[in-house]
Amino acid sequence: MEEKRGDGRNANQLRPLACTRGILNRSHGSASWIQGETKVLAAVYGPKAGTKKNENPEKACIEVIWKPKTGQTGKPERECEMILKKTLQSICLLTVHPNTTTSIIIQVVQDDGALLPCAINAACAALVDAGIPLKHLAVAICCCLSESGRVLLDPNKLEEQSMKGFVYLVFPNSVLSALPEGSSQLGGPPVQHGIITSVTHGRMSVDDYLLCVERGRAATEKLSVFLRRSLQTQIPGDNSKAGS
């Protein structure tokens, strides 16, 4: 019989999910993403005329600003900004609005594990809410490895702190039903089965990493279904929720 985790879940079980779009009135698009006790808000402003310094004016510029729950922005937050920026650049159609800047503000409300994947999912939902043209949707998940070699999906904060290694994975979701007008599906099967972003922390062998990718990809099928359902037209103030 499989050993249960501290919160009662099995190894491949995700925490309860909730997503709400259009929560901020003054932004062009916004979304909240809740996974267990982790909660992130994402707001999109733009596209605005002009690009940032050292950016290509023939393409749209993506700017990410990470706001922690408390305190000042430090090295961990700047690393999250960089990873999130590169991830969003890979899914946005940057040639549709050249010489413009779209800003994505990430506000951490509560961090109880898998914070960066939750922020990526929130940002993706907010981009759709803002009508930013995308190549495809994306879903993110965290997979961690225990000292005994057990792979656990979507860890909470306590589990993250006791793991010997973990990996953040972002997979493409190329179903078009929820994409903004002007988006397009590019790449065909390679896009569907590829990895957009992969970030590892701690100690992990190649075999362990490949097992995490396999488990993570399987779990994102549920995340993909939930994200697509969440991104359909919502009644103002309506929530999309899914159990574990």
C-alpha positions in Angstrom: 0.0 0.0 0.0 1.4 3.4 -1.0 2.5 5.6 1.9 0.4 8.7 2.4 2.0 12.2 2.6 1.7 14.4 5.6 -1.4 16.1 4.3 -3.0 12.8 3.3 -2.3 12.9 -0.5 -0.7 10.2 -2.5 2.6 10.8 -4.4 0.9 11.9 -7.6 -2.0 13.9 -6.2 -2.2 17.6 -6.7 -3.5 20.0 -4.1 -7.0 21.6 -4.7 -6.9 24.2 -7.5 -8.8 27.5 -7.9 -8.5 30.2 -10.6 -10.4 33.5 -11.0 -10.0 35.9 -13.9 -10.6 39.7 -14.1 -10.2 40.3 -10.4 -8.5 43.8 -10.8 -10.3 46.7 -12.4 -7.4 48.9 -13.4 -5.3 46.3 -15.1 -5.7 45.1 -18.7 -5.9 41.5 -17.5 -5.6 39.8 -14.2 -6.0 36.4 -12.5 -5.5 34.7 -9.2 -4.2 31.1 -8.9 -4.6 29.1 -5.7 -3.0 25.7 -5.2 -3.6 24.4 -1.7 -2.5 27.2 0.6 -0.3 28.8 -2.0 -1.9 31.9 -3.6 -0.6 34.2 -6.3 -2.1 37.2 -8.1 -1.0 38.3 -11.6 -1.8 41.6 -13.3 -1.1 42.5 -16.9 -0.6 46.1 -18.1 -0.1 46.8 -21.8 1.0 46.5 -24.5 2.3 50.0 -24.1 4.3 51.9 -26.8 8.1 51.6 -26.6 10.4 48.8 -25.4 12.9 48.7 -22.6 16.6 49.3 -23.0 18.5 46.6 -24.8 15.3 45.0 -26.1 14.6 44.4 -29.8 12.2 47.1 -31.0 11.0 44.8 -33.8 9.4 42.6 -31.2 7.2 43.1 -28.2 9.0 43.3 -24.8 7.9 41.3 -21.8 8.6 42.8 -18.4 8.0 40.8 -15.2 7.9 42.4 -11.7 7.8 40.0 -8.7 6.4 41.4 -5.5 7.0 39.2 -2.4 4.4 38.9 0.4 6.7 40.9 2.8 10.0 42.6 2.6 12.2 43.8 -0.3 12.9 42.1 -3.6 16.1 40.1 -3.4 18.1 37.5 -5.4 15.4 34.8 -5.2 12.7 37.1 -6.5 15.0 38.4 -9.4 15.7 34.8 -10.3 11.9 34.1 -10.5 11.5 37.2 -12.6 14.1 36.0 -15.1 12.6 32.5 -15.3 9.1 33.8 -15.7 10.1 36.3 -18.3 11.8 33.7 -20.5 8.9 31.4 -20.1 6.3 34.0 -21.1 8.5 35.2 -24.0 8.4 31.6 -25.4 4.6 31.5 -25.4 3.7 35.0 -26.5 3.5 36.1 -30.2 6.1 38.8 -29.9 5.8 40.0 -33.5 2.1 41.0 -33.3 2.8 44.2 -31.3 6.4 45.2 -32.1 8.1 48.0 -30.2 5.7 47.7 -27.2 6.1 46.5 -23.6 3.7 44.3 -21.7 4.2 44.3 -18.0 3.2 41.4 -15.8 3.1 42.0 -12.0 3.2 39.0 -9.7 2.0 39.5 -6.2 2.7 36.7 -3.7 -0.2 36.4 -1.3 0.8 33.1 0.4 3.7 30.7 -0.2 3.1 27.1 0.9 5.2 25.4 -1.7 5.5 25.3 -5.6 5.3 29.1 -5.7 7.0 29.6 -9.1 4.8 27.1 -11.0 1.7 28.8 -9.4 3.0 32.2 -10.5 3.5 30.9 -14.1 0.0 29.5 -14.2 -1.4 32.7 -12.8 0.5 34.8 -15.4 -0.7 32.6 -18.3 -4.3 33.1 -17.1 -3.8 36.8 -16.8 -2.3 37.1 -20.3 -5.4 35.4 -21.7 -7.6 37.7 -19.7 -5.8 40.7 -21.2 -6.2 39.3 -24.8 -2.4 39.1 -25.4 -1.8 36.9 -28.5 -0.2 33.6 -27.5 1.4 30.7 -29.5 -0.2 28.3 -27.0 -1.1 27.9 -23.4 1.4 26.6 -20.8 1.0 24.7 -17.5 3.6 24.5 -14.8 4.2 22.0 -12.0 6.8 21.2 -9.3 8.1 17.6 -8.8 10.4 16.8 -5.9 12.6 13.9 -4.9 12.8 12.6 -1.3 16.0 11.2 0.2 14.6 7.7 -0.3 14.1 8.4 -4.1 10.4 8.9 -4.0 8.9 11.4 -6.5 6.2 13.7 -5.1 4.2 16.1 -7.2 3.1 19.6 -6.1 4.9 19.7 -2.8 3.8 22.0 0.1 6.4 24.2 1.8 7.2 21.6 4.5 7.8 18.9 1.8 10.0 21.2 -0.3 12.2 21.9 2.7 12.8 18.2 3.4 13.5 17.1 -0.2 17.0 16.5 -1.6 16.0 18.0 -4.9 13.1 19.3 -7.0 12.4 20.5 -10.5 10.0 23.2 -11.9 8.6 22.0 -15.2 6.5 24.0 -17.8 4.8 22.1 -20.5 2.9 23.5 -23.6 -0.8 23.1 -23.9 -1.6 23.7 -27.5 -5.4 23.4 -27.4 -6.8 26.6 -28.9 -10.3 26.9 -27.4 -9.3 29.4 -24.7 -6.6 31.4 -26.5 -7.2 35.1 -27.2 -8.1 36.2 -30.7 -5.0 36.5 -32.9 -3.2 33.6 -31.3 -2.1 30.6 -33.3 -0.8 27.1 -32.8 2.8 26.8 -33.9 5.0 23.7 -34.0 2.6 20.9 -34.1 3.5 17.7 -32.3 6.9 19.0 -31.1 5.2 21.8 -29.2 2.7 19.4 -27.7 5.3 17.0 -26.3 8.2 19.4 -25.5 9.2 21.3 -22.4 9.1 25.0 -22.3 11.0 25.5 -19.0 13.0 23.3 -16.7 14.7 24.5 -13.5 16.3 22.1 -11.0 17.4 22.7 -7.4 19.4 20.3 -5.2 20.7 16.9 -6.0 19.1 14.8 -8.7 20.4 12.1 -11.1 19.5 12.0 -14.8 17.3 9.0 -14.2 15.5 10.8 -11.3 15.1 13.9 -13.5 13.6 11.8 -16.3 11.2 10.2 -13.9 10.1 13.6 -12.6 9.5 14.7 -16.2 7.4 11.6 -16.9 5.3 12.1 -13.7 5.0 15.8 -14.2 3.9 15.5 -17.8 1.2 13.0 -16.8 -0.1 15.2 -14.0 -0.3 18.3 -16.3 -3.1 16.6 -18.2 -5.3 17.4 -15.3 -3.8 20.9 -15.0 -4.4 21.5 -18.7 -8.0 20.6 -18.5 -8.5 22.8 -15.4 -6.7 25.7 -17.0 -8.7 25.5 -20.2 -12.0 25.3 -18.3 -10.9 28.3 -16.1 -10.1 30.4 -19.2 -13.4 30.0 -20.8 -15.7 33.0 -20.6 -16.6 33.5 -16.9 -19.4 35.3 -15.3 -17.9 38.3 -13.4 -16.9 37.2 -10.0 -17.3 33.5 -10.8 -14.7 31.1 -9.7 -13.4 28.0 -11.4 -12.4 25.3 -8.9 -11.2 21.7 -8.9 -10.7 19.2 -6.2 -7.5 17.3 -5.6 
